[in-house]
């Protein structure tokens, strides 16, 4: 069983930066691929980025590539999302998720989810 808790969200001006953290309670964190998704009101959950269990490979949605960076510290059971050059369209609740199998772009492939942290980008 894995429990995930996101933190670091808040209000930021367009062009600014935020760093989100996702702390995991599980004892086998390095065996899970991790992903970040986001969801705005009335919209479906959207893939943002994912990283393999080892941290060797990462993947990004086109909308955030070059602006966001995912990383992980397996010794701390934590995955991070560094968000730079934020845009108003980045406004959403951001969720971290863990997958036993692969760093999928589809949210249904993830086994565990955090409760989310709000990111609001003002114009």
C-alpha positions in Angstrom: 0.0 0.0 0.0 1.3 3.4 -1.0 -0.1 6.8 0.2 0.9 10.0 -1.6 0.7 13.5 -0.3 1.2 16.5 -2.6 2.4 19.9 -1.4 3.8 23.1 -2.8 0.8 24.5 -4.6 -0.3 28.1 -4.4 -0.9 31.3 -6.3 1.7 32.6 -8.7 1.9 35.3 -11.4 2.3 34.3 -15.0 5.9 33.7 -15.8 6.7 32.6 -12.2 7.7 29.3 -10.8 6.5 26.7 -8.3 8.0 23.4 -7.1 5.6 20.7 -6.1 6.5 17.8 -3.9 4.9 14.4 -3.5 5.8 12.4 -0.5 5.2 8.6 -0.5 4.6 6.5 2.6 5.4 3.1 0.9 8.6 1.2 1.6 9.2 0.2 -2.1 9.1 3.7 -3.6 11.8 3.0 -6.1 9.8 0.1 -7.7 7.0 2.5 -8.7 6.9 4.7 -11.8 5.6 8.1 -10.9 3.4 10.6 -12.8 1.9 14.0 -12.4 -1.6 14.8 -13.7 -3.7 17.9 -13.5 -7.3 18.6 -13.6 -9.2 21.9 -14.1 -12.8 22.3 -13.1 -15.1 20.7 -15.6 -12.3 19.1 -17.5 -10.8 15.6 -17.6 -7.6 14.7 -15.9 -4.6 15.5 -18.1 -1.2 13.9 -18.2 1.6 16.2 -17.4 4.8 14.2 -16.9 6.1 10.8 -15.7 9.3 9.3 -14.5 10.6 5.7 -14.3 11.3 4.1 -11.0 15.0 4.5 -11.4 14.7 8.1 -12.5 16.6 7.4 -15.7 13.8 8.4 -18.0 11.1 11.0 -18.0 8.3 12.0 -20.3 6.4 15.2 -20.8 3.2 16.4 -22.3 3.9 18.8 -25.2 2.1 21.6 -23.4 4.7 21.6 -20.6 7.9 20.3 -22.3 10.7 22.8 -21.8 9.0 24.4 -18.8 8.4 21.6 -16.3 10.9 19.1 -14.9 10.1 16.0 -13.0 12.6 14.4 -10.7 12.7 12.0 -7.8 14.8 11.3 -4.7 14.2 7.7 -3.9 16.1 8.0 -0.6 13.5 10.5 0.5 10.5 8.7 -1.1 9.7 12.0 -2.9 9.0 13.0 -6.4 9.1 16.7 -7.5 7.7 18.8 -10.2 9.5 22.0 -11.0 7.3 24.3 -12.9 8.8 27.3 -14.6 7.4 30.0 -17.0 3.9 29.2 -15.7 0.9 30.2 -17.7 -2.7 30.8 -16.7 -3.7 27.6 -18.6 -1.5 25.7 -16.1 -4.1 26.5 -13.4 -5.4 23.2 -12.1 -5.3 20.7 -9.2 -2.1 18.8 -9.6 -2.0 15.1 -8.6 0.8 12.7 -8.2 0.3 9.0 -8.9 2.2 5.8 -8.7 2.2 2.9 -11.2 3.5 -0.6 -10.6 4.0 -1.3 -14.3 5.0 1.7 -16.4 5.0 5.5 -16.6 1.9 5.7 -18.7 0.2 8.8 -20.0 -3.2 7.3 -19.1 -4.4 7.9 -15.6 -6.2 4.5 -15.5 -2.8 2.8 -15.5 -1.9 4.3 -12.1 -2.5 2.4 -8.9 -2.2 5.1 -6.2 -3.1 8.8 -6.1 -2.6 11.7 -3.9 -5.3 14.1 -3.0 -3.9 17.0 -5.1 -2.6 20.5 -4.6 -4.0 23.6 -6.2 -1.9 25.6 -8.6 -3.3 29.0 -9.7 -1.5 31.1 -12.2 -2.8 34.7 -12.5 -2.6 36.7 -15.7 
